[in-house]
Amino acid sequence: MDVNDYRRLVGENKDFKDRITVLEDRIMMIKEARVNTLFEDVDVQDDQRIMNFITEYATSGLDDVYRNSSLKYSVVRRRGADGRIPVRTLDRGASSSAAAAEPTGYPGGPYDTSLLVKYEHHVARHIWFGEERGPKKELKVAGHGLKLNSRVPLALPPQMESWVSRSGLASLQRTSLNKIDTNLVSAFVERWHLETSSFHMPFGEMSITLDDVACLLHLPIRGIFWSPQDVTEELAVELAVDYLGVSHGQAQSHVRSCRGSYYKLEWLYDIFVHHRAASSWAYATRAYLLMLVGSTIFADKTFTLVEARYLLLFRDLDGCSGYSWGAAALVTLYRYLGDASMYSCKQLGGYPTLLQCWIHEYFPTVGKRGENWNPAGNCGLPRAMRWSYRQGVLKVDDLRPILDELTPTDVIWRPFEDHRAWRVFDEICLYRGCLKWGETVVPYLPDRCLRQFGYRQYVPSPPLDCMMATDIDVDWISYHQSVVDVIGSSSVATTPSEVVDGYLEWYYRVSHPRLVPPHRDAPREVPVPVYDAGPSDPDWARVSTLIRRYLRQVNAEEEDPQFSDLFEALHISRSH
């Protein structure tokens, strides 16, 4: 078979093309990782011989190739073309099922697909091959910050202020960013996986936790979940009449214009203004609170509407403080992140301010933002109010390789330790189980991001199947045992990013450390980063990142005398 025959066969046969892609990716990793393989007696630089080898095995099946090549890896810890350390035998702590699974995964994606079972439809699988969601690479994001800031008065009437304050939602009046950096948010959404409720970074998993919500938004974490009743258009009209104080004709006309059981946010604001002027405080408060949550934690992808059923939350203005509003915000955001991580989705709902401020806190060197005040000068305000919007210059495709190159030293693992005077850590944030809000149920898995809680990361248990969960409310109330199970298998970390032996090998097998393949001509013999304590100061973290990127660009080795000063500066920056 010559080159032309090879190209024709690839172009005409999709199954053959898929096999070739998998093998070419594996062979590229073999060539660049400098490991001993079944090419050890062949000149691996001879592309014609490699092509013949691929053709032979692609037509006969992949299993033998995988078995022969993976068993002959050496333990040289160099990254391959897909960013992974070459697979070797899993150390203690890895599940036996993962070790036994055949590596029949995706190019650039997981070798073992038992964890990310929806990866076939995930946007990351397409990005690896240069396939975008559409002409616009970034998502359309529902941000209501500017409008909400114009609708929230400087001060509410005392009669309303009492109800709003007791509801637990008062902080949402001031936390929203005026605008959202859609490119920055989109770049992180591409790393979210709904199976694990976490972002898959190059060095392991991270997530937005209940503690993050408590510190960023000052929403109550403890409380009950809400189980709604179905709300038809007819019931939406009745609810508006009974609890918003509008006429039946006005409510009916409005609901019909919404083409479903919804209310427009602008309409709710007008009702609030009308009843405030008329001193109808209960009606005004309900309209105001419904507009507030519809513009923040319950924002959907319509950008202008809020579901009418949420009005049921505010029937009793004295009793709505009993809900776990923090869990509600997290469930809604998790749900929309899961949707937006799929290749076919082009919009993100939920509260994007929560996501973007979380990025600002944990990743000081990524993205552009304004800082309203230093944490040391905080006087008890929600931490999200620390940040303000600044126009970013990087597009989503610029950010992808930057995220690919991140290491644990680029992360501030516990950013809220200086905020504990206003939000004490609550152990319920270590609850492992399902969270529920309405009919939406999502897995909440702190055992997958233990470094964010100050613990050493171990290989976590398989994710929960929330479809099989039956006693979520009971599990939530009796959370203590799950907390013991989560931290009982770990220990307090001696360095901020500490992991157990075998964790990274397991992670590189079941996940995708990179989203985009490195340029084929770029040097990729990059040693595994030292997973030590990273800079706690954002300025030092920035210095560390800049030095490391330069050393990688010039393919520097630490043993080279001409770069010794720079490597010494890198180690100094990591120690601060």
NORQUIFEN-V835503 format. One record per run of one state. SS is the DSSP state (H for helix, E for strand, - for the rest). FROM is the first residue (numbers start at 1). LEN is the number of residues. Records with the same first field share a line. If there is no record, write none. Layout:
SS = FROM-LEN + FROM-LEN
This chain:
- = 1-2 + 13-1 + 34-13 + 61-2 + 71-7 + 80-5 + 86-10 + 101-18 + 128-12 + 142-3 + 152-6 + 168-2 + 174-8 + 190-2 + 194-4 + 202-2 + 207-3 + 218-6 + 225-8 + 245-3 + 259-3 + 278-3 + 295-10 + 315-5 + 324-1 + 341-1 + 343-4 + 349-3 + 363-6 + 372-3 + 378-5 + 390-6 + 405-3 + 411-6 + 420-7 + 431-2 + 438-2 + 445-1 + 449-1 + 454-1 + 456-1 + 458-8 + 469-3 + 478-2 + 489-3 + 493-6 + 500-3 + 511-16 + 528-10 + 554-7 + 575-2
H = 3-10 + 14-20 + 47-14 + 63-8 + 96-5 + 119-3 + 123-5 + 145-7 + 158-10 + 170-4 + 182-8 + 210-8 + 233-12 + 248-11 + 265-13 + 281-14 + 308-7 + 320-3 + 325-16 + 352-11 + 375-3 + 383-4 + 396-9 + 408-3 + 417-3 + 427-4 + 446-3 + 450-4 + 466-3 + 472-6 + 480-9 + 503-8 + 538-16 + 561-14
E = 78-2 + 85-1 + 122-1 + 140-2 + 192-2 + 198-4 + 204-3 + 224-1 + 262-3 + 305-3 + 323-1 + 342-1 + 347-2 + 369-3 + 387-3 + 433-5 + 440-5 + 455-1 + 457-1 + 492-1 + 499-1 + 527-1
